[in-house]
Amino acid sequence: MTPDDAYTTEVRIDAPPAEVFPYLTDAQLMVRWMGEWAELQPRAGGRLAIDIKGVPIRGEYLVVEPPHRVVFSWGAAGSELLAPGSTTVEIVLRSDGGGTRLELVHRGLPPEEVPRHGSGWGHFLERLVIAASGGAPGPDSWGN
């Protein structure tokens, strides 16, 4: 059972965790699947800044355990409802044959934000599946 303030999902990626993990910590790889700009400092206390379709997401890395787990805070600069660092995203990568099972839990969301973030994570994780498997997700049409 998922708490009302959390969004949980998982996807399978046709690449091992060691190849998927950099897409969560390297700014150039991050923007291949999510956002137009990123500044990432992947260490506990390090900055996480991603601009996604005009929304400045700001937070910090809380846990970085290559190649299996990353936890970061998340929120939107200028938002009272979802202030920077007000929610937490945990991503766990598990070996699954020759691929990876990615499990994502986004905690602390205001209840009215859970469906919207579910839609966003669903969209962006589909793009991550393509990018981390060696494909080209192409231009991001979400929100257009």
C-alpha positions in Angstrom: 0.0 0.0 0.0 1.3 3.4 -1.0 0.8 6.4 1.3 -1.4 9.2 -0.1 1.6 11.5 -0.4 3.7 9.2 -2.5 3.9 8.1 -6.1 5.5 4.7 -6.8 6.4 3.1 -10.1 8.9 0.8 -11.7 10.3 0.2 -15.2 12.7 -2.3 -16.8 15.7 -1.0 -18.8 17.7 -3.1 -21.2 21.0 -2.2 -19.7 22.8 -3.1 -16.4 22.6 -0.8 -13.4 26.2 0.5 -13.9 25.1 1.8 -17.3 21.8 3.3 -16.1 23.1 5.0 -12.9 25.0 7.8 -14.7 21.7 9.0 -16.2 20.7 9.9 -12.6 23.9 11.8 -11.8 25.5 13.2 -15.0 23.9 16.5 -16.2 24.6 15.8 -19.9 22.9 12.3 -19.6 20.1 13.6 -17.5 18.9 16.1 -20.1 18.8 13.4 -22.7 15.7 12.1 -21.0 14.4 14.9 -18.6 14.7 18.6 -18.7 16.5 21.1 -20.9 19.3 22.1 -18.4 20.8 20.5 -15.3 23.4 21.2 -12.8 24.1 18.1 -10.7 26.6 17.5 -7.8 26.0 13.8 -7.1 27.2 13.5 -3.5 25.3 13.8 -0.2 24.5 17.5 0.2 25.3 18.2 -3.4 23.0 20.5 -5.6 20.3 19.1 -7.9 19.0 21.7 -10.3 16.9 20.7 -13.4 14.8 23.0 -15.6 11.9 21.0 -17.0 9.6 22.8 -19.5 10.2 26.1 -17.7 9.8 24.7 -14.2 13.0 25.2 -12.1 13.3 22.0 -10.0 15.6 22.5 -7.1 16.8 20.1 -4.4 19.9 18.2 -3.2 21.3 14.8 -3.3 20.8 13.0 0.0 22.2 9.5 -0.8 24.4 8.5 -3.7 25.3 4.8 -3.7 26.5 3.8 -7.2 25.3 1.9 -9.1 22.2 1.0 -7.1 20.6 3.8 -5.2 20.1 7.6 -5.3 17.9 9.8 -3.1 17.3 13.5 -3.7 15.0 16.2 -2.5 12.8 17.8 -5.0 10.6 21.0 -5.4 10.0 23.9 -7.7 11.7 27.3 -7.1 9.0 29.9 -6.5 6.3 27.4 -5.5 4.6 27.6 -2.2 2.8 24.3 -2.7 5.9 22.3 -3.7 8.9 24.4 -2.4 12.4 23.5 -3.3 13.6 20.4 -1.4 10.1 19.8 0.1 9.7 16.2 -1.3 12.0 13.3 -1.7 12.7 11.0 -4.7 14.3 7.6 -4.1 15.4 5.5 -7.1 16.7 2.0 -6.7 18.3 0.0 -9.5 18.2 -3.8 -9.3 19.9 -6.2 -11.6 17.2 -8.1 -13.7 18.9 -10.6 -16.0 21.0 -8.5 -18.4 18.9 -5.4 -17.6 17.8 -3.2 -14.7 14.6 -2.9 -12.7 14.3 0.7 -11.7 12.0 1.4 -8.8 11.0 5.0 -8.1 9.2 6.4 -5.0 8.4 10.2 -4.8 7.4 10.9 -1.2 6.0 13.9 0.5 3.8 15.2 -2.4 0.7 17.2 -1.6 -2.2 14.8 -2.5 -3.3 17.0 -5.4 0.2 16.7 -6.9 0.4 12.9 -6.9 -1.5 12.4 -10.2 0.4 15.2 -12.0 3.8 13.9 -10.8 2.7 10.3 -11.8 2.0 11.6 -15.3 5.4 13.4 -15.4 7.4 10.5 -14.0 5.6 8.1 -16.4 6.5 10.3 -19.4 10.1 10.8 -18.4 10.9 7.3 -17.3 9.7 6.1 -20.8 12.3 8.4 -22.2 15.0 7.1 -19.7 14.2 3.5 -20.8 15.1 4.5 -24.4 18.1 6.6 -23.6 19.7 4.3 -21.0 19.2 1.3 -23.4 21.3 3.1 -26.0 18.5 4.7 -28.0 17.6 8.3 -28.9 14.4 9.4 -27.2 14.3 12.4 -29.6 12.9 15.9 -28.8 10.7 16.0 -25.7 7.1 16.8 -26.7 5.6 16.6 -23.2 3.6 19.6 -22.3 3.5 20.9 -25.9 
